[in-house]
Amino acid sequence: MASPNPAVQQVRELAVIAHGQPDEESFRAAVEQTGRTSNAVRTRLTHLDALIAKAAASPKVRTETPDAELTWRVLHVLWLWELRLEGVDESDRTAVVGRLRGIVPDSSVEGADALFEALGRLSQGYAPAAATVTESMLRRQLSGAAALDRSPSYPAAWRVLDALSESAENLVRFRLTGAGENLELERVEAGSALAAEARAVASQATALIVHGEPDAGKSALALRTAGQLRADGVAVTVLNLREIPATLVEFETLLGARLAVVLGASAVGTGRLLVVDGAESVLEGRARLLSDLARAAMTAGLGVVAVTRTDGSGAARDVLMQAAESVERHGEVIENLVREHEVPRLTSVEITQLVEVFPQLQRWASDERAQWLLGRPGLVDMLLRAGPSVAAPQGVASEADLFAAVWGHLVRRGEMVVAGGPSPDARDQSLRALARRQLLPHENSAPPDSAALPSLRSDGLLAPLNATSAWNPSDRFASDLVRDMAMVRLLVTDGFDLLSAADAPRWALRAARVACQAQLLTTADVRRSLAHLRAVFDQIAVDHGERWSDVPWEAVLTLGTAGEVLGRAWPELQKDRQAGLRTTIRLAMQRYASHDVGDPVVLAPLVELTFCREHDADSDDSSRATYDMSRAIRELVLAWLRGLVRAEVGVSIPIRQTVRDRILAAEPEHWDEFAVEALALLGPDLDGRAEAFLRGIADDGGARLDPVVENFWPVTGMARHQPDLLLVFAESYYIERCDSEAAKYGGFRSYPFDDGIRHHRARGGITERMAGWYHGPFWQLLKARTVPTLALINRMLDHAAGIRVGGHDSHVQIPEDELTGVDLDLPGVGVRHCVGDEHVWAWYRGSSVGPYPCMSALLAVERLADQLVAIAGIPLARVMQLLLRDCNNLAMPGLVVGFLVRHLEQAGDLLDPWMRDPDVWHLEFARVAGEGVLYVQGPDDPDLVGRSRRRSNLRDVAAELTIRATLSGDQNRLNELAATGEELIRRAEELVVDSQGGPDADRMLTQYGDGRRRSVRRIFIRNLMSLAT
């Protein structure tokens, strides 16, 4: 029982007396002894007698013992434990916190106190529900609220997991080393993106698949991120799927306990995470093991991060989805049980850093194709380990060239024989034998040369012997990359029939592709060699899936000389009604384009071949087939152009110039969306002719410019290279101007619900937000041209507000000063007639009626304003004046007032001019009434400054300002607030007098619409006066 509690203390005193008496008679005599007990204690005994007598009279109780005797018996065995946890005496709380210090990670008093508080909060829910609490359940619910060390109940399991974690991390190389230099790339941007995804998973006990190209540095980035999360308080466990026993039974035997129980007893922090590296081994028979791991982890409240190559991501996703769906969520609804995150290749800046530290790489960075290879840290590591003497091939390099160079210098040691060491042939044969054993495990093939294995381990080509060798008895490759190189060598020497004999495992796809590259690079007749490879892999596909028939074409696409090979193979591509070409384009879009954004290096030769060159038309093709092929080629071109924007290629490119010339030579129509978007994606290659074409659309009303201003990549490219031109296009598209001549004949769209603004272009399904700061070009333009873009947005708002209050009739021109609105004294600007109504005032909140592009623009402005204050350190007053400079509408003042309210601590007296105006009070009360219902942009970010004040009206703000000034003893500020209140009352009184009649009052009240709104207006003014006084 928690103390102090007088009743409990009285019962405790009676129990102490009962403990020292042998029978009921002695007990009662002791109680009645003069001076022994107080009257309150004796009264409490009578209460206990009555309570026990009532209980003994129950039909469920069978006893012949007198009631008084029963009371003594109960007290004689009753021991009360009082916890002094609060109030004047907290001695027991101090003792409990002291004991808890032993199980928090840093043994700090603060951590122990936080754990005590969290346990107290949880107990408040457990008691009413009569909950049965297990350790796993308690730790799961403590996650995010307090930190807690691993349970001491499973020391053997922790030793095993620590060893496995160390083994998993030892398999990953974090630093690149060569020629006496070393470098660890920070990859800040890629790491931050991954950390954000991992934190979300850690807090929700869901799954994340981290995938990417082979050798893109996925494991190093994931494990480094895991270390950073661990330092930030997330409890992280790291495993490698290949390094643990192959079945759950074996793994649990090794742990000495059930896996779910062990993970449930694992440490608790700001989140809990299980990182599983090598998850592509689901393709090698470990799918069930990954499923068991993920299910146990998510059941215990841990998020799961599975690191896999792209070719294994699909299988890993299926496994994790089934595991996630099988976990009981206790009514919690989670949108994405399994997320995906792609680790990109190194950026151009990072590649430049590599070449600066390791000059020997300069020979491999002579062209963008070779740089494409250098963007994968795993390949760079192998190249550096092969030594500085590795020569780059003549011409453009391919992955097969790099594999051959590494094999010759690292595996075969440049044909040098070390005294007492194995020969190059022995090392070569050993790796091929291990590759064959992994491909055909049941075949009785020649074993590796045992004398060569130690040297291969010391060179980092085979995994070192460690604790996990107990359940992995055979020698293993140090990484997938080494295995793939050995498999390529095996396929080149022994042929592709091995794949059919091994049932064509999916993990061998990469090796098969590189082996095809090797054959194409060494043949004198590319067409004949390609035809042979197609025949071989088509036969494999018959038995093992259509995916294998794509391998030769993938090899062609990724060749350094892809353009040359594709040109030679053009007749093959045209056969069977362009079946080969269709396959190649499909592969390019499937494998090397994500969300319609392509890899510019891989797609460039195909774009040049299919779009930039003249080809004879196939007379046998139907018009439908021709149309489908033309559409596929156009999608390919757009994907390539978007990829160039994403890669930030800021120089002129001959192929892009040819694409531009081909498009313009066809004299496209304004409604040709491909031509419009492609020309907008030209970046530095957008010349005067392309600009004239796009300006022609703008001069024609701008309705066909949505591919430019409503698509992310054209907006990004033009904001980077032609921001002023993008401003022109945005204004032309969004502001729907009146064409009086067309309107006479019904040619202009104008009907009761027309709001004068062209709407956003639908992108996705019903879950897509109707507005957002990221919709349209507004955010990109605000970053590139802040002041002109604010002016554009204010012109949009002016136009839309005028259409709204002018009767929704776009072609009826009404003078601005006659439109419904409010005269506001804008700080730093002066008095202006701001057009609009209550809905216009609340557009920035996305909770009223209005055009969504205006809401998106306002959301982008609000985001900009927050960043100008938080990052640039610009004073609020300067930001406010910047936003209001070109304002003639009520939407921007509404945003400014909300902005100042959210930044109330910094606002000082900036709100005073707004708080003097009854019109602003009226508009703010109307806005607050609509808060919390519906927001077309979705909810605010949790970390938004002043988010809690979104529902504060000006009365709440005035109260908070007054309280702040009073608590700080700022009499001058209190005087200013009093003067503001008096001015508000004076203006409100004038409005009340005017509302009694007279032409001036009628003129003023007509600004607020019909009779019902005027009545509401009068009531509001009178209520305002009562509130202000």
Secondary structure, DSSP 8 states (H G I E B T S, - for coil): -EE--HHHHHHHHHHHHHHT-SSHHHHHHHHHSTTTS-HHHHHHHHHHHHHHHHHHTSTT----S-HHHHHHHHHHH-----EE-SSS--HHHHHHHHHHGGGSTT--HHHHHHHHHHHHHHHHHHHHHT----HHHHHHHHTTT--B---TT-HHHHHHHHHHHHHHHHTS--SEEETTEEE----HHHHHHHHHHHHHHHHHT-EEEEEESTTSSHHHHHHHHHHHHHHTT-EEEEEEGGGS-SSHHHHHHHHTS-HHHHHHTS-BSS-EEEEEE-GGGGGGTTHHHHHHHHHHHHHTT-EEEEEEEHHHHHHHHHHHHHHHHTS--TT---S-SEEEEE-----HHHHHHHHHH-GGGGGG-SSHHHHHHHT-HHHHHHHHHT-TT----SSS--HHHHHHHHIIIIISGGG---TTS--HHHHHHHHHHHHHHHHSTTS------TTTHHHHHHTTSB----GGGGT--S--BSSHHHHHHHHHHHHHHH-THHHHHTT--GGGHHHHHHHHHHHHHH-S-HHHHHHHHHHHHHHHHHHH-GGGGGHHHHHHHTSTTHHHHHHHTHHHHHHHHHHHHHHHHHHHHHHSEETTEE-HHHHHHHHIIIIIS-----TTS-HHHHHHHHHHHHHHHHHHHHHHHHTT--S--HHHHHHHHHHHHT---TT-HHHHHHHHT-GGG--HHHHHHHHHHHHTTSTT-HHHHSSHHHHHHHHHH-HHHHHHHHHHHHB----HHHHHTT-S---TT--SB------SSTTS-S--TTSTTHHHHHHHSHHHHHHHHHHHHHHHHHHHHTTS-TTS---GGGSSEEEEEETTTEEEEEE--HHHHTGGGT-SSS-HHHHHHHHHHHHHHHHHHHTS---HHHHHHHHHTT--BSHHHHHHHHHHHHTHHHHTTTTHHHHT-HHHHHHHHHHHHTTTT--TT-S--TT-TTGGGTT--HHHHHHHHHHHHHHHT-HHHHHHHHHHHHHHHHHHHHHHHHTTSSHHHHHHHHTT-SHHHHHHHHHHHHHHHHHH-
